[in-house]
Amino acid sequence: MTDIKKENVVIKKQQPGASTTKLSKTKDVAPLMKKINERPNLGLIGGMFLYTSSFQLEQEGERRETFRGCPTTSHNPFVEIFWDPFAKHMVLVGKDTRETFKVFPKLTTAGHYLINKDKATGSKVPYQQERLMVTEFNEHYLSNIDEIDQLVSSLAVNKDFDWRKFLTV
């Protein structure tokens, strides 16, 4: 086995043909747990700074006031959180990414849409489209008000921010 020491933790790496991997901690975790318990709203994932923002749907153009949260530490599993006032749910944008296909308009070298000249296809879209693989963040949605209250209350760094007023609008 090969020993690797990092921050007073010894990790035994398994050699080919070995049956088990052993991990032995030489560091006492009590001071770390004490720090976590002193700041229970941050825990291991860090907190979110809440602020007032606006949300606009592209189609209607109507704009409504909402709130958003940005992470205060790099340990937070979310890129951002926000309340969608139109759909009435909380959106949590995670750091994990996934590969997915999306349809985009085909563009010329000048950046203009390629016009769909083939009228026989019966397409309702006036421009050509192409399917591309894109990397996007995972999104999670919460619609239960009690769960939203519990999550935001535990993550919020600025406890005096009145985010509940946006849920009733």
ChimeraX attribute file (.defattr): number of C-alpha atoms within 10 A of each C-alpha:
attribute: neighborCount
match mode: 1-to-1
recipient: residues
	/A:1	12
	/A:2	9
	/A:3	11
	/A:4	11
	/A:5	9
	/A:6	8
	/A:7	7
	/A:8	12
	/A:9	14
	/A:10	17
	/A:11	17
	/A:12	16
	/A:13	15
	/A:14	14
	/A:15	11
	/A:16	7
	/A:17	6
	/A:18	9
	/A:19	7
	/A:20	9
	/A:21	11
	/A:22	11
	/A:23	10
	/A:24	10
	/A:25	11
	/A:26	10
	/A:27	11
	/A:28	9
	/A:29	9
	/A:30	9
	/A:31	10
	/A:32	9
	/A:33	12
	/A:34	10
	/A:35	11
	/A:36	14
	/A:37	12
	/A:38	10
	/A:39	11
	/A:40	13
	/A:41	20
	/A:42	20
	/A:43	17
	/A:44	14
	/A:45	16
	/A:46	21
	/A:47	26
	/A:48	26
	/A:49	17
	/A:50	24
	/A:51	15
	/A:52	14
	/A:53	13
	/A:54	14
	/A:55	18
	/A:56	15
	/A:57	11
	/A:58	8
	/A:59	6
	/A:60	7
	/A:61	9
	/A:62	10
	/A:63	13
	/A:64	15
	/A:65	14
	/A:66	20
	/A:67	22
	/A:68	21
	/A:69	23
	/A:70	17
	/A:71	21
	/A:72	16
	/A:73	13
	/A:74	11
	/A:75	13
	/A:76	20
	/A:77	17
	/A:78	23
	/A:79	18
	/A:80	19
	/A:81	23
	/A:82	22
	/A:83	26
	/A:84	22
	/A:85	20
	/A:86	13
	/A:87	8
	/A:88	17
	/A:89	18
	/A:90	22
	/A:91	18
	/A:92	21
	/A:93	19
	/A:94	17
	/A:95	15
	/A:96	12
	/A:97	13
	/A:98	10
	/A:99	11
	/A:100	10
	/A:101	12
	/A:102	11
	/A:103	11
	/A:104	11
	/A:105	16
	/A:106	17
	/A:107	15
	/A:108	10
	/A:109	8
	/A:110	6
	/A:111	8
	/A:112	11
	/A:113	15
	/A:114	15
	/A:115	15
	/A:116	15
	/A:117	10
	/A:118	11
	/A:119	9
	/A:120	6
	/A:121	8
	/A:122	7
	/A:123	11
	/A:124	8
	/A:125	10
	/A:126	14
	/A:127	16
	/A:128	16
	/A:129	16
	/A:130	11
	/A:131	11
	/A:132	11
	/A:133	10
	/A:134	12
	/A:135	12
	/A:136	15
	/A:137	15
	/A:138	15
	/A:139	16
	/A:140	13
	/A:141	16
	/A:142	15
	/A:143	13
	/A:144	11
	/A:145	14
	/A:146	9
	/A:147	12
	/A:148	19
	/A:149	12
	/A:150	10
	/A:151	13
	/A:152	20
	/A:153	15
	/A:154	17
	/A:155	23
	/A:156	22
	/A:157	19
	/A:158	13
	/A:159	14
	/A:160	8
	/A:161	14
	/A:162	12
	/A:163	19
	/A:164	13
	/A:165	10
	/A:166	16
	/A:167	16
	/A:168	7
	/A:169	11
